Amino acid sequence: MKRRVFFFAAMQTTGLALAQLPGLDSLMKSVPGMPSTAGKGTGDSKTDIAGIKEALAMGTESAVNSLSKSNGYFGNQAVKILMPSSIQKVADVARMAGYQKQVDEFVLSMNRAAEAAVPLAARIFGDAIREMSVDDARGILTGGDTAATEYFRRKSGDTLYAAFKPVVSTKVNEVGATRAYKDMMGQYQNVPFVNAQSLDLDDYVTNKSLDGVFYMVGQEEKSIRTNPAARTTDLLKTVFGK
């Protein structure tokens, strides 16, 4: 019964966070002189910034939705949170000694914590998109394949970390990551040849969670820039099809 209540509470929290990602119409209204629905662009700065904002809104929404699902991290080899290198030797010894289950549970729990935290990125990405200047948009438009993602890192990296870490700290306990970690480490804390470095588990999972978010946003951005089929609106075709 407790598990069921927790599941529905988690789903409600995720839904509220995702709902904070701004819709395309809202972002278009934040551009002076731009209509809420875009038609054929003229190539001027207003059109360019509108196109950048539309691309970022679509890319971040897709990334957050994908990662916040069950197995969003754990089932995606590109972003899956793996065993920290500082305790890899402990994990290897644990596996050989028959503690494969504890090792697997630890890895799974870290990924579950990341999946629980990632919906918080929606609001923060939305704020960064709204605050984008014309100069920001020009730099993104003329930059490399992940110029927008790099903009997010500069603009929102610290804010995302500060928002993610408390949730990760809570979730690593709720989903059992701390317990699984202590169980695994406890088996070998007195083994002389296993010299594991200390690990700030919350910091590790938070940083890896953010790495996954930025990776997925970057993939969405690359797709819009390089794949005409990914430009699903007239505005994106105008701005990125030049």
ABEGO torsion letter per residue (X at the ends): XAAAAAAAAAAAAAAAAAAABBBAAAAAAABBGBBABBBBBAGBAAAAAAAAAAAAAAAAAAAAAAAABBGAAAABAAABBBBBAAAAAAAAAAAAAGAAAAAAAAAAAAAAAAAAAAAAAAAAAAAAAAABBAAAAAAAAABBAAAAAAAAAAAAAAAAAAAAAAAAAAAAAAAGAAAAAAAAAAAAAABAABBBBBBBAAAAAAAAAAAAAAAAAAAAAAAAAABAAABABAAAAAAAAX
